[in-house]
Amino acid sequence: MTDHVQEQEMEIEALEAILMDELEEIHPSESGLNTSNRCFQITLSPQQDDETDEYSTTPVQLGLIFSHTEKYPDEVPLLNVKSIRGIHTSDLKILKEKLEQEALENLGMSMIYTLVSSAKDWLSEIFAQDADDDDDEEETAEKDEVIVPHGEPVTVDTFLAWRERFEAELALQRAKLMPESALATTKEKKLSGRQWFESGRASSVKGAVPIEDGSDEEDEDFDFDDEEDFEDDEDDMLEHYLAEKSDSSAHSSARAT
């Protein structure tokens, strides 16, 4: 047994101990190499972060194939690379040239594990770059989906102007729904106390006391609930106004996009 053969066998044993299932012997016809010697394939994946699930499937995977020549390591080994998953042919060509150059720089020593480490680093760099590009695209897509609100800001003047329109529209709607008899009754209810007594309707009320002309008492119509009702109406109208502005802003944003 020559020194070259012994050194080659020792290297294979060391690689089997380090790489274990990642290293397998394949038939020369499957290697893509012009040789009848023993051929081996090493399956490589990008370096995984601590947060990456060890059982998850990596999007890229590389096969590094090598065979010892007669005078290896004083000669470079026969090398080939193939894509097991997700690697372009152009990238494989670049990697093969890189490994062949490193092999020339390591003549005279066992170099397969050095080439394996270099290939794994290269694969991790390519994979990390692609992952960063995907993240940038996702961030850009998320920014595009952000809806910027548009619309007129709410001020006292804009609210008062809107309230006047709202009250007018509300009164018009009520008038359309009310029959003419109800509208006439409403008008009659607006008579002051003096006008109501002078109309003669007070005489039909039992125990009514007529008001003499020249009385010093002033006619006043008191409705203690009017002020509270007005405040409630204002609150309701403000809520309605804000909801209407919000809907208007949403429609404006949808049209803008």
C-alpha positions as MATLAB code, in Angstrom:
seq = 'MTDHVQEQEMEIEALEAILMDELEEIHPSESGLNTSNRCFQITLSPQQDDETDEYSTTPVQLGLIFSHTEKYPDEVPLLNVKSIRGIHTSDLKILKEKLEQEALENLGMSMIYTLVSSAKDWLSEIFAQDADDDDDEEETAEKDEVIVPHGEPVTVDTFLAWRERFEAELALQRAKLMPESALATTKEKKLSGRQWFESGRASSVKGAVPIEDGSDEEDEDFDFDDEEDFEDDEDDMLEHYLAEKSDSSAHSSARAT';
ca = [
       0.000    0.000    0.000;
       1.466    3.316   -1.081;
       1.462    6.375    1.116;
      -1.110    8.023   -1.145;
      -3.598    5.159   -0.813;
      -3.145    4.997    2.956;
      -3.649    8.730    3.322;
      -6.771    8.553    1.159;
      -8.293    5.765    3.269;
      -7.552    7.643    6.478;
      -9.277   10.729    5.091;
     -12.392    8.720    4.172;
     -12.564    7.292    7.712;
     -12.267   10.786    9.204;
     -14.983   12.152    6.917;
     -17.333    9.289    7.834;
     -16.841   10.067   11.527;
     -17.429   13.798   11.073;
     -20.151   13.903    8.412;
     -21.855   10.584    9.175;
     -25.105   10.362    7.142;
     -24.161   13.350    5.000;
     -21.440   11.243    3.334;
     -22.353    8.334    1.080;
     -20.526    6.293   -1.505;
     -22.111    6.356   -4.945;
     -21.509    4.477   -8.185;
     -19.025    6.158  -10.558;
     -21.748    6.338  -13.218;
     -23.800    8.571  -10.924;
     -20.961   10.937  -10.124;
     -20.625   12.759  -13.418;
     -16.858   12.191  -13.145;
     -14.671   10.453  -15.702;
     -13.314    7.770  -13.375;
     -13.812    4.200  -12.216;
     -12.423    4.839   -8.759;
     -14.550    5.108   -5.606;
     -16.824    8.128   -5.650;
     -18.503    9.882   -2.742;
     -21.279   12.442   -2.406;
     -21.610   14.847    0.513;
     -25.036   16.435    1.025;
     -24.803   20.038    2.206;
     -27.419   22.510    3.456;
     -27.066   26.157    4.551;
     -26.032   26.867    8.110;
     -29.180   27.088   10.259;
     -29.769   29.679   12.954;
     -30.566   28.641   16.499;
     -34.195   29.738   15.961;
     -34.599   27.496   12.883;
     -36.462   24.252   13.435;
     -34.020   21.403   12.870;
     -36.801   19.317   11.293;
     -37.830   21.991    8.807;
     -37.026   21.472    5.125;
     -34.364   23.814    3.758;
     -35.226   25.467    0.437;
     -31.767   24.681   -1.043;
     -29.518   21.637   -0.870;
     -26.207   20.835   -2.551;
     -24.411   17.615   -3.495;
     -20.588   17.818   -3.443;
     -19.091   14.836   -5.306;
     -15.411   13.880   -5.212;
     -13.068   11.052   -6.108;
      -9.411   10.615   -5.198;
      -6.877   10.491   -7.994;
      -3.916    8.122   -7.893;
      -1.519   10.690   -6.435;
      -3.958   12.622   -4.231;
      -3.280   14.760   -2.134;
      -0.335   15.746   -4.327;
      -2.921   16.124   -7.089;
      -6.282   17.853   -6.871;
      -9.252   15.487   -6.449;
     -11.882   15.081   -9.125;
     -14.770   17.366   -8.178;
     -18.362   17.869   -9.219;
     -21.341   19.724   -7.716;
     -25.035   19.198   -8.338;
     -28.254   20.746   -7.132;
     -30.358   18.497   -4.961;
     -32.868   21.288   -4.382;
     -33.215   24.929   -5.440;
     -29.764   25.862   -6.836;
     -29.331   27.362  -10.310;
     -26.875   25.937  -12.821;
     -25.032   29.259  -13.066;
     -24.426   29.226   -9.307;
     -23.138   25.652   -9.472;
     -20.589   26.674  -12.101;
     -19.335   29.503   -9.902;
     -19.032   27.206   -6.898;
     -17.145   24.512   -8.831;
     -14.577   27.022  -10.067;
     -14.176   28.312   -6.517;
     -13.557   24.809   -5.121;
     -11.086   23.872   -7.856;
      -9.091   27.027   -7.103;
      -9.021   26.225   -3.378;
      -7.921   22.661   -4.153;
      -4.884   23.983   -6.004;
      -4.037   26.134   -2.992;
      -4.137   23.090   -0.658;
      -1.997   20.617   -2.619;
       0.035   18.241   -0.466;
      -2.534   17.883    2.338;
      -5.928   16.266    2.833;
      -8.348   18.916    1.643;
     -11.840   17.408    1.247;
     -13.145   18.671    4.575;
     -11.700   22.129    3.802;
     -13.602   22.123    0.514;
     -16.765   20.963    2.303;
     -16.531   23.869    4.759;
     -15.970   26.356    1.932;
     -18.956   25.020   -0.029;
     -21.169   25.168    3.048;
     -20.164   28.773    3.761;
     -20.859   29.743    0.157;
     -24.255   28.049    0.287;
     -25.145   29.841    3.516;
     -24.208   33.219    2.039;
     -26.336   32.647   -1.078;
     -29.271   31.374    0.977;
     -29.047   34.255    3.475;
     -29.009   36.796    0.640;
     -32.104   35.273   -0.961;
     -33.860   35.196    2.432;
     -33.053   38.883    2.995;
     -34.444   39.754   -0.445;
     -37.670   37.903    0.392;
     -37.938   39.765    3.700;
     -37.459   43.108    1.920;
     -40.215   42.224   -0.537;
     -42.559   41.276    2.302;
     -41.823   44.530    4.145;
     -42.439   46.527    0.959;
     -45.736   44.710    0.409;
     -46.811   45.422    3.998;
     -45.994   49.122    3.610;
     -48.031   49.250    0.389;
     -50.998   47.799    2.260;
     -50.957   50.537    4.911;
     -53.944   52.822    4.432;
     -53.203   56.488    5.115;
     -56.346   58.220    6.349;
     -57.506   61.295    4.448;
     -60.272   63.747    5.085;
     -61.252   67.073    6.572;
     -60.323   67.520   10.247;
     -63.186   67.914   12.706;
     -63.517   71.453   14.062;
     -66.268   73.383   15.820;
     -67.136   75.254   12.620;
     -67.341   72.141   10.467;
     -69.471   70.393   13.082;
     -71.888   73.314   13.415;
     -72.225   73.564    9.652;
     -72.873   69.850    9.428;
     -75.397   70.021   12.296;
     -77.424   72.646   10.487;
     -77.582   70.457    7.378;
     -78.389   67.400    9.476;
     -81.224   69.141   11.333;
     -82.671   70.425    8.054;
     -82.548   66.965    6.475;
     -84.052   65.400    9.609;
     -86.891   67.916    9.711;
     -87.573   67.326    6.028;
     -87.701   63.564    6.525;
     -90.073   63.903    9.476;
     -92.305   66.252    7.503;
     -92.522   63.731    4.657;
     -93.515   60.952    7.046;
     -96.130   62.967    8.996;
     -99.713   63.288    7.624;
    -101.168   66.732    6.984;
    -103.484   66.451   10.004;
    -100.486   65.873   12.253;
     -98.700   68.851   10.762;
    -101.794   71.022   11.420;
    -101.943   69.776   14.996;
     -98.304   70.588   15.455;
     -98.853   74.132   14.256;
    -101.794   74.548   16.630;
     -99.681   73.328   19.535;
     -97.348   76.213   18.917;
    -100.063   78.657   20.141;
     -99.067   80.548   23.242;
    -101.118   80.192   26.417;
    -102.872   83.530   25.866;
    -103.701   82.671   22.235;
    -105.111   79.336   23.307;
    -107.378   80.948   25.944;
    -108.445   83.697   23.528;
    -109.385   81.075   20.960;
    -112.201   79.966   23.278;
    -110.892   76.444   23.844;
    -110.293   77.177   27.501;
    -114.070   77.419   28.122;
    -114.421   73.737   27.348;
    -112.010   72.815   30.123;
    -113.686   72.245   33.526;
    -112.477   74.646   36.184;
    -110.569   76.816   33.715;
    -109.920   80.331   34.939;
    -110.083   82.995   32.231;
    -107.254   85.495   32.002;
    -108.315   89.101   32.087;
    -106.995   91.659   29.683;
    -104.412   93.849   31.267;
    -103.116   91.107   33.513;
     -99.559   91.789   34.627;
     -98.635   88.147   34.380;
     -96.598   87.301   31.303;
     -97.234   84.229   29.230;
     -94.456   81.766   29.572;
     -94.270   78.222   28.242;
     -92.057   76.092   30.433;
     -90.728   72.749   29.289;
     -88.090   71.593   31.720;
     -87.237   68.594   29.601;
     -86.339   70.668   26.528;
     -82.823   71.565   27.744;
     -81.955   67.976   28.657;
     -83.387   66.696   25.373;
     -81.346   69.287   23.491;
     -78.127   68.166   25.184;
     -78.909   64.526   24.376;
     -79.646   65.448   20.761;
     -76.315   67.281   20.520;
     -74.429   64.228   21.804;
     -76.233   61.944   19.390;
     -75.606   64.290   16.496;
     -71.875   64.540   17.360;
     -71.551   60.770   17.400;
     -73.439   60.556   14.110;
     -71.225   63.275   12.615;
     -67.980   61.572   13.638;
     -69.216   58.245   12.265;
     -70.182   59.936    9.008;
     -66.731   61.605    8.754;
     -65.025   58.278    9.421;
     -67.031   56.572    6.652;
     -66.245   59.444    4.299;
     -62.526   59.169    5.059;
     -62.571   55.419    4.444;
     -64.282   55.875    1.052;
     -61.753   58.577    0.115;
     -58.853   56.267    1.031;
     -60.347   53.433   -1.019;
     -60.693   55.709   -4.060;
     -57.123   56.977   -3.601;
     -55.716   53.434   -3.673;
];
